[in-house]
Amino acid sequence: MLRIHAIQTKEVQKELCEKCSVEFIPDALAYAAFETPEIPDDPTTSDTLPGELLGITQFSFKKEGAFVYDLRSPEGVDDFEALFIMGRSMLNFVDLCGTHDAYLPYPERISPRLISAVGFKKQDDGTYYMDLRGFFTKHHGD
């Protein structure tokens, strides 16, 4: 069963960053994806991880909007779907918090296929941006 969790402690966030070979950003928030056979009590605050780690994302809120730093799996784990779902879950949280502009300051850290699938678009100046206004509430064919 795929489980996406907001990581509540910096110790766990740091450990997961190390497992995914990404720089730990102490001021960033984090979500992690796990494959687990059952629903754990509260995996985000315990020292025991709830199953196989599938990936992590770190992000922060700034005046300009949300900045997504990482969306990556540990070495040897290839689960595009888990990263996609985790990325969208994180962006939905950002949107629900009232922040509607999202940026990728380090697009080289995320696969181009995943960047596109999650919904970021390359701008004329080479940066990646996503407008979250209505993204999770209106149908994209409208």
Sequence and secondary structure as in RCSB ss.txt:
>XXXX:A:sequence
MLRIHAIQTKEVQKELCEKCSVEFIPDALAYAAFETPEIPDDPTTSDTLPGELLGITQFSFKKEGAFVYDLRSPE
GVDDFEALFIMGRSMLNFVDLCGTHDAYLPYPERISPRLISAVGFKKQDDGTYYMDLRGFFTKHHGD
>XXXX:A:secstr
 EEEEE   HHHHHHHHHHTT    TTSEEEEEEE SS  S TTTSSS  SEEEEEEEEEEETTEEEEEEEE  T
T   HHHHHHHHHHHHHHHHHTT  EEEES GGGS HHHHHHHT EE TTS EEEE TTTTTS TT 
